[in-house]
């Protein structure tokens, strides 16, 4: 029997085993060092308790006692404010707006291509080409700072890094031109927080 999410004394996160948006939230939680209960869900068969909590039955869904959140950006910003250390958003409004806008672009431009690739078939090859173009088009943003658009790790990295992690499994080769992106990924992938954010399915994406 699954424990009722609202009766838990710690956060509960409903997550798919391999999903960029779910991984994004898990990476925020790992960066904050927050203890939480992970409830792994098959997106095709959402359990009744998730449907009771979230009218869309969507993932990720975060439950903090009486509060239920199910928009990924809302979840991430809530966690950053709820657990302020280390901060994952810059202090000044201009930098915050730039990071938010970058996340919107990634969600609208990159993530649909990932879904097309995973769906397979003839459209997957076109999607690989488009995703590669989007990533290489963002090279100046990867080069501007140690992290994505920021000298310190931010909420933007929690979205970008899961995409870069999946590139080999998606069959997307950035070539020599994309080395700054791959180097960026390696800086994040070797951190303890990043390792904690991975499910076994996601770890297997890069198994030799």
N, C-alpha and C positions, 0 to 999 in steps of 0.2 A: 504494500500500500504506500502511495506517495504522500508524504507529509504535506498538509495544507500550507501553502506558501506564506500566508499571513500569520501563521502560528510560529514561524521560525524566529529565532533570536538574532540571526544574522541575515545578510542579504541573500536573496535567491535569484539566480539568473537562469532563465530558460534559453538554451542555446542548441544550435545544430552542431553536429560533429565536425563539419567542414564548411564554413561560411565566412565570407570576408567581414560582413557587418557584425556577426557574433564575435569573431576574432578581434575586431576593433574594440568592442566593449571589454572583452577579457584582457586585452592588452592594457587598457586604462586601469582596470582593477589590479592587474599585476604591478603596474608602475606605482600605484598608490599603496601597494602592500595590504590590500583589503582582504579580509577573510570572507568567503561567501560560499553558499551551496550551489554547485553547478548541477542543473537539471537538464540532462541531454535529451533532446526531443527529435523525433523524425518529423521534418517539416510537412511531409505528406500525410501524417497521421497525428495531428496535435492532440494531446490528452485533454480530457474534459476540464481539468483544473486550470489549464492554460486558457482555454476558451472562456471559462468563467471570469478569469482575470483580465483578459485582453479580447475585446470584441472582434478583432481581426485574426486572432490566433497566430499572430506573426512573431517572428524571431528576429533579433533578440527581444526578450521581455525581462525587465528587472523589477523585482518586488522588494521594497524596503518597508516591512510591516504593512501599514495601511496604504502605502503609496505604490501604485503600479505604473511603470513607464514602458512605452513600447515604440517610441521613435528613437532611432539610434543616436542622432545628434543630441536630442534632448537628454537621453540617458548619459551620454558622455559628459555633457556640460554639467548635469546634475552631480555626477560623481566628482568632477573637478571642484565644484563648490562645496559639496558635502565633506570631502576629504581634501583639504586645501594644500597638503604637503605630500610630494612636491607639486607645485603648480604646473599645470599643463597648458596654460594659455598665457601669453604675454600680458603685461600690465596695461600698455597703452592701447587706446581704442583703434587706432589705425592698423596696428599689427594684428589685433584680434579680428578685425574685419577682413583683412587679407587672408588669414588662416581659414576663417569661415567660408569665404568665397572660394578658396582653393578646394575645400572639402566638397562644396556644392558641385564644382566642375568635375571633380573625380567621380562623384556619385552619378553624375549625368553622362559623363563621357567614357570613363574607364570601366565602371562596373557592368554596364550593359554588354560591353564587348566580352568581359569575362563570362557572363551568362551565355552568350552566343557560342563561345568556344566550348563551354562545358556541355552545351546541348548537342554538339557534334554536327555531322553532316557537312554539306558543301559550304554553308554560311560560316563555318568555324574558321576556315582559312582566311576569309576576308576579315573576320573579327580579329584574328591574330595580327594581321597587317595593320589594322586600325589601332589596336592597343599598342603595338610597337611604336606607331607614329605619335600617339598621344604621349607616351612615356619619353620618347626622344625629344618631343616638342617642349617638354617640361625640364630639359637638362639645365637651363639657367637657374631654375628654382632649386635643383639639387646641388648646384655649384655655389649658390649664394651664401650658404651657411653650413655648419657641420651637420645640422638636421634640416628637415624640409622647411624652408622659409624662416628658420629660427635658429639662433645659436644654441638653444636648449631643446630637449625633447618636448613636443607639444601634442595636442590632440590630433593635429594633422598627421603626425608620424604614425599614430595609432590606426589611421586609415591607409596611409601609403605603404607602410611596411608589410601588412598582410597581402597586398597586391604583389609587391616585389617578391615575397616569399613563394608565391604560387607560380611565378613565371616559368620555371623549368617544367612543372607539371602541366602547364597550359601550352607548352611547346612554343613559347615566345623567346626568341633569341635576339638580344639587343646588340650583339656584336661588340667590336672594340669601341665603337662610338658610345655605347651605353655603359662603359666602365665606371663612370662616376655614380651611376645609379646602383650598380652592383656593389661598389665599395660602400655606398651609403647603407645598403641592406646588411652587409656583413658587420658594420659597426653596431647595428641594432640586434642582429640575430645572436650574437655571442653574449648578450647580457642575460643575467639571471631572470630578470623580469620577463624578457621575451620568451625564454624557455618555459616559464611558468604559464604563459598565456596559451600555449599550444595544447590541443587535444591529441590523443594518440593518432587519430586520422590525419591531422595536420602535420605532425612530426613525420609521418610516413611519406608525405609529399616530397621530402628531400632525402629520403633514405637512399644510400648508394645502391 
